[in-house]
Amino acid sequence: MSRLSPDLQRLITWSRCAPQSPPSAAPLGFAARVASRWCSPSPVNLFGIWQRAIWGSAWAAAAVIVTGLALLAAQKMETNSTYDVSPAFQVVSTDLVP
């Protein structure tokens, strides 16, 4: 085993005898400031507004595409012959809107 130098040994023994430091307390009004920041509305962020608008339009476009594909699949399943190429609005006008 390696021996510690006498200076280091003396520092270690002095540190054991040192008094404990008191726990640091939060400054006065800290909890009130934290609560007020948490409850206050965030400032207007133009990037966030644009991002929400773009994501919303992407979800709307996806919904339109899924609806169109569902109508197309319903039309293809109802065909009576291979030469029947009726438009999709007939499916909507006959099945969805009475």
C-alpha positions, -999 to 999 in steps of 0.1 A, spaced: 0 0 0 11 35 -7 18 58 23 3 93 24 25 122 28 25 137 63 12 170 50 -18 153 34 -23 132 65 -24 164 86 -50 180 62 -73 150 64 -73 150 102 -80 188 103 -109 183 79 -124 158 102 -124 183 130 -139 211 110 -174 222 120 -203 213 98 -215 241 75 -251 251 79 -275 241 51 -280 270 27 -315 284 28 -334 298 -2 -334 336 -3 -365 354 9 -393 354 -16 -378 326 -37 -409 304 -35 -432 333 -45 -411 342 -75 -410 306 -87 -447 302 -83 -454 334 -101 -432 324 -130 -448 290 -132 -484 305 -132 -477 334 -156 -484 329 -193 -454 325 -215 -446 353 -239 -458 351 -275 -435 330 -296 -440 335 -333 -421 304 -342 -444 283 -320 -475 298 -336 -462 290 -371 -452 255 -360 -486 248 -345 -503 261 -377 -481 239 -399 -487 208 -378 -524 215 -378 -525 218 -415 -504 186 -419 -529 167 -397 -558 182 -417 -542 171 -450 -536 136 -436 -572 134 -426 -583 144 -461 -560 119 -477 -572 91 -455 -608 100 -462 -602 100 -499 -584 67 -498 -613 52 -478 -638 65 -504 -617 51 -532 -614 17 -516 -652 17 -509 -658 25 -546 -634 -2 -558 -651 -28 -536 -685 -21 -550 -677 -24 -587 -699 -49 -606 -677 -53 -637 -641 -46 -647 -653 -17 -670 -671 2 -643 -652 34 -637 -679 55 -619 -665 86 -601 -661 88 -564 -688 115 -559 -714 88 -567 -703 69 -536 -707 100 -515 -740 109 -530 -755 75 -527 -739 61 -495 -731 90 -472 -757 116 -481 -793 103 -483 
